[in-house]
Amino acid sequence: MTVEIRPLAASDDRQSFRSGDEALDLYFHRYAAQNQFRYHIGVTYVAVAEERILAFATVSPATLDAEGLPSGKPMPPYPLPVLRLARLAVDALAAGRGYGKALVRHCIELAERMRDEVGCVGLVVDAKPAAADFYRRLGFEVIALVEGESEQRPVPTPCSCRWVRCHLGGGRLGAVAGSVHAVAPRKSAPADSKQR
């Protein structure tokens, strides 16, 4: 099966996507497109095969205070630019096939491009406790535990953990290990990438 990771298109069928998480499904069905096309406050990337959305990830620029970053490297005393992975979900029928990991890999690549083009020190995600092991396996580190109700819409989350994957020196943010090779096509590359 050929899998492509690309930005959400206004014509994509979002309504048939079901991750099993009511809040994530509601966000994707109702808010992802308007946040991207009307308000321009985030971009949603989708893993698509045969016109079916298998997974999505929404990212937006953000800032992070330097104190408390896991690297210990001295940083300027003002907010640092990061890419925030705001939402990540996989359709229940496609779960366990590596599409979430492929989207995280894509987000790391976006953060690396941002680093080179406009400045970015890492990828930050506010994860639900149930996702902690997933992000830990991908090389993220906990930087803060946020307790209480979230101000995020559409449904408040009682507790989340802030994770970061940083680039605070030379080199890459790091590759996400795994066997999924679905990547966003570059302008000069063929429009399809193979899932292996």
Secondary structure, DSSP 8 states (H G I E B T S, - for coil): -EEEEEE--TTS--TT---S-HHHHHIIIIIHHIIIIIS-S-EEEEEEETTEEEEEEEEEEEEE-STT-TT-----SS-EEEEEEEEEEE-GGGTTSSHHHHHHHHHHHHHHHHHHHT---EEEEEE-GGGHHHHHHTT-EEEEEEES----SSS--SEEEEEEEE--SSS-S----SS-------TTS-S-EE--
